[in-house]
Amino acid sequence: MVSELILRGAVPSENEWDFAILLSCTVTSEADRKSRQQVRRYRRENPQGMILAAGCWVQELEEAEATRLGIDAAVGNRLKSLIPETLEKLFEAGSRPAKPVFLRMPSPPSCGWDPLALEKPAMHTRAFIKVQDGCDHFCSYCIVPFVRGVPVSREPSDILAEVGRVARSGCSEVVLTGVHLGLFGASGPWTLAKLVEEIARVPGMQRIRFGSLEPFALDDELIRTLARTAAFCPHLHLPLQSGDDKVLAAMRRGYSSADFARIVGRIRELWPEKLHLSTDLLVGFPGETDAAFQRTLALVRELGFGHLHVFPYSPRPGTLAASMEGHLPEAVAKARCEEGIAVGDELLRKFAAPFLGTTVPVLVEKARDGELKGLTPHFLPVRWKGNGALGRIENLRVRLFEKGEFRA
């Protein structure tokens, strides 16, 4: 979005601004609250500025609330490509509209692909390339299928054209993303494996990553392709959520703990290189006992995960889990979350230890006050003193690992 607005003459600014765009989330009630809070902050900062809200929260936002908050335009999912045009029309009018302009998918959401296009990364040194949207899995705790729509895949030719553009702009790493990335190409001749192979052939593209990938999306063809593709970074994020079978069934995840362990075993069998596996844990789910939680921690240790993203369950109105019995006190979920984070710190230190004293390639992503920060191929952060150019890959000897990152 920023890329397209810049092409139309807009200039990003963190201070004075004519319009602000909020990309919203609605995965939890807390996310909704933060979206409202952010809109109010924008309105306090600039009473006359244009505020456009977009994304999942907007998909179910009532017009009366949008008016009350001071939103000028609301654009739902799969329509974000209309944002530049919408903003231009608002500016041509010369003043804020009497009531918010609303553009949303029908309910239930069923639109096709939203044709946003990236010329070059505007806010990152890596390019995030969206290749899939929508989900029809309906996990019991998740509102996403209701606001994102049915699964749809992007045309491979459009993906490769975008990758080519960002590579020519000097970007050497892409991250393939999707709401349910493993469903890419589910109804066509292209598979995720074939897409990776073709992206690896794009001149100048040195690194390829995935966003989050559901474990059941990994078949032998995909694993073998990733393992033999030199440009694909040795890191996968596979959401586990729970290591207890009763909790997994209540979550409607579609696999058991043994299924998940078999998938991880197959990955390690077909991909012999040292591989960083990270995961999500949703703790404090209705009915989760302390024994069930401990089984989860035992499984992540057994499977050799590195980074754990641990977050507490909170009821999301509109989901099946919100009406389940056995909701736990907030304090219990918080305590389990803290314990899970501590286990994650332990596992990450263990995974990082063999790299100490070695030289690793690091993509320079941030520069501030004479200090640089970037990522290794294994998705481990590195911080060091220097003045390197953003987007360059530097070979660094890492000497210390503390607070979740290397020092070089």
N, C-alpha and C positions, 0 to 999 in steps of 0.2 A: 504494500500500500504506500509506504514511504517512497519507494522507488518510483512508482507511477506519479505521485504528487510532485516529486522533484522534477520529473520530465515536463510537468505542466507549469513549472515556475515557482512552486512553493519552496520555502526554505525552513528546514527543521530548526526549532528554537526551544530551549528549556526555560527561558525567562518570559519575555514579552511574546504574545501570540495572538493571532486573529481567530484561529480555530483550533480546537482540541478534539482528538479522536480517542475514545475509550474502547479498547478491545476487551469485551467482557467475558466472564466465565459464570456458569451457574451450576457447577458440579456439586456445590454444597450451599446451604443457606448462608454460611459465612461469606462465600464468594459473592452472593447477591448483596449482602450488607456492604462489602467493600466496594462494589460497583456504585452503589448509591452514595457512599461516603466520598468516592473519588469525583463523582459528578458535582456534588456540593462544593468540594474544594475548588474545582475548576470555576464554578460559578462565582465563588467568593473572590478568586483571583482576578477574574475578568467579567464583570457584570454584563458587558456588551458583546463579548466574544461568542462565536458560534461553537456549540458543543454537539458533536455527533457521537452517539453510542452505537456500537456494532457488536455482533456475535451472539452467544448463547443466551445471556441474560435478556437481551432485547427480544429474543424469539417469543418470550412469554410475558414481556413487560406490558402493563396496562397503559393506555394512552393518558389516562388521568394522572397516573404517577409520573409519567414522563413530563407532562406539563408542569406538575408541581415541582419537580426537580430542576426544571429549567433546561431540559434537553430540546435542541432545535431539530434534530433529525435522528431517526432510529433505523438502522439497517441490519436486518437479520442475517442468518447464515445463508451461504451460497449466493449472496447478492452483493458481497463486498466489492466486487469489481465496479459497482455503480457508485461507490463513494466519491471518487474524484468528480464525476459529473454532478452528483447531488450537491457537493460543496460549491462547485462553480455556479450552479443555479441559485443557491442561497446568497452568494456574494453579489451576483447580478441583481438580485432583488434590492440590495442596499441596506436591508435591516433584518433583524431577527423575525422569523415568521410568527404569526399570531398563535398558531398551534403546531406541534411537532409534525414533521414529515415522516411518515412511516412506510418502510419497504420491508416486507417480510415474506418468508415462504408460507405456503398454505399449511394448514394443520390437518392430518399429519404431514410433516415436511417431506416433499418428494421431488424437489427440483433437481436439475442436472448439474453439470460441472460449472463452477464459478470461475470464469476465465481471467483471474488475476495473473499477471506476468511480471517476472523480475528481470531487470536489465543487469543490475549488479547489486551486491549487498549494500544496504544503506545504513544499517545499524549494527552489523556484525562483520567479522572477517570471514566467517563460514556462511554459506548460502543454504537456507532451509527451503528445500524444494518439496512442495506438497504434491503427492501423487495419488492420494486416495482420500475420500471423505465418507462420512456416514457409518452407521453400525446397526446391526440387527441382532446382536447377541443378547441384549436385555439382561445384564447382570442385575440382581435384585436391588442393589444399592445405587444404581447408576441412572441418572436422568438423561445422559447424553443421547441415546437413540431417539428420545422424544423431541430433541431440539436440533439435532444434526441431520436427521433424515436417513433415508435408506442408503446402503452402500453404493458408491459410484467410483469408477477409476478414471484417471486422467488419460488422455490420448498419449501414447508413447512418443509420437513425433513431437508433440508440444513439450513434453518433458525433456527430450534430448535437445531440442532447440534452446530451451531455457538454460540447461546445463552448459551448452556451448557458449551462450552469451556471457554467463557469469565467469566461465573459464577465460574467455577472451578479455574480460575486464580485469583479470589478474587474480581472481579467486581460485584457490587450489583445493578447497574442500567443500563437499556438499553433504547435507544431512537429509535423507529421504524421510518424509513424514506423512502421517495419515491418522485419522481417528481410529481406524482398525487396519493398520498398514498391511497385514497379512492377507487381506481381501483384495489387494491390487490384482487386477487381471482375472478375477474369479469367473467372469463370464466372457472371456475373450482368449485369443491365442497367446497373449503375452503373459509371462509369469514374472514374479519379483526377481527370480534368478536371472532370467533373460535381460530384464531391465538393468540389473547391476552389471552384467557383462557388457552391455552396450555403453553404459555411462563410463565404464573403465576405459573404453576406447577413445573417449573424447580427449583431444590434445590438451595438455595442461592440467587435467584433472588428476591430482595426486592422492586425494583421500576421499573415501566414501564411507558414510555411516548411516545407520538407521536411527529413527526415533524409537519409541517404544514398540515392541513387537510381541503379540500374544504368542505364548509357547506353542499352541497347536498349529501355528502357521509354518513351523519349521519342519519341512520334510527333507529327505535325504538329498534331493536335487539342490535345494536351496543351501543346505549346510555345505555340501561339496563345492558349490559355486563360490560361496563366500570364502571358504578355506583356500581355494586356488587363485582367487582374485587378489593380486598384490596390493591394489589400491584400497581394498576394503579393510577398515581398521578392526583389529582384534578385540572388539567390545560389542556385547549385545545386552540390551535392557529387556528382561523378560519378567513381566509382572506375575508374581506368585500370589499375593494378597494374604493367603493363609496356608499353613502346612497341616491343617487339621481337616480330615475328610468331611466331618459333619458341617463344619463352618463353610467349607468350599461348596458343599451341596446347597446350603442355605443361601450362599452368595450367587448360585447358579453360574459358576465359573466354567463348567463343562469338562472338568478333569479332576482326578484325585491326586493326592500327594504322590502316589506311586507312578501315575501317568507323568507327572511333572518331572520326577526323578529320572524316569526312562528317557524323556526328551533331553534332559541335561546330559545324561550319560551318552546318548547318541551324538550330541554335539561334540563332546570331548573325544569321542572315538574317531569321528570323521574330521575333526579339526585339531590336530595334535599340537599346534602352536599354543603357547601360553595365552590363555583367553580370559579377558575380564568379563564376568557376568555380573550385572547389577539387577536389582529387583525392587518392586514396591511391596510393602506390607500394610494392609489395612487392619488395624488392631482395635479391639473393643467392640467387635461386631456383635449384634444381638445373639445371645446364647453362647458366646465364646467363654469357656471356662478357663481357669488358670492353667489347667493341664493342657487344654487345646493350644493356648498361647505358647506354652513351653515346647510343645511339639513343633510349632512353627519355627521357633528359634533353633531347635535341634536340627530341623531340616535345612535351614539356610547355612548352618555350620557344616553339615554333612556334605552339602552340594558345593561348598567352596565359593560362595558368593563374595564379591568385593563390596561395592557400595550398596547400602540399603537405604531406600527412601521410605521412611516410616511415618505414617500419619494416623490419627485417631478417627474412628468412625463417628460421624454425626448424621442424624436423621435428615434425609432430603425429602421434603413433601413431594408426592407424586410418584415415589418409588415403592416397590413392594416391601422392602426392608423397613420402611418407616412405620408400617403397621404391624410388624412382627412383634411377638412377645419376647421378653428376655433382654430388654435394653439395659445396658450397664450404666452405673453412675459415671459421670464425666471424669471424676477423680481416678477411677479404675482405668479408663481408657488412656488418660494422661500418663499414669504411672507405667503402663505397658508400653506406651509410645517412648518414654524416656529409656526404659530398659532395652527396647529394640534399637534405639539410636546408639546406645552404649555398645551393644553387640556389633552393630554396623561399624562403629569406629574401630573396634578390635579386628574385625574381618578385613577392613580396608588397610590397616597397618600391616596385617599379615600378608595380604596380596602385594602390597607395595615393596615389602622388605627386599625381595630378590633384585630389585632394580637399583638399589642404593649402590653408588660407586660406579654405575654404568653410564654410558653415553646414550642419550635418547633424542629422537627428533621431536621438536616442539613447535607447533604452529603459534606464532605470536598473535594474541587476540586482544590484549589490553596493554596500554602504556600510560603510566601516570607517575609524575614526580620522580623520573629516573628509574622507575621499576616496571618490569614487564611481567606479563602473565600469559600462559598459554596451556595447551593440552598435548599430552603424548598420544600416540596412536591408541594406547590402551585406555584413553579417557581419564588420565590422571593429571590433575593440575600441577603446574610448575610455576614458581615465582623466582625472579632473579633481577639483579641490577643490570641496567643497560639502556641502550637507546635504539634498539632494532626497529625495523619497519614493520608495521602491522601487516599481517598476511604472509610474512616470510616464514619459512621453516628453518629453525636453527638447531644444530646439534649441541646438546648441553650435557655435562656430567652432573648428575644429581647426587647430592651429598647428605641430605637430611630430609626426613619426612615428619612433619608435625602439623597438627590442626587440619588434617585431611589433604595436605598438599606437599609437594617436593620443594626443596630449596636447591638452587643450582648456583 
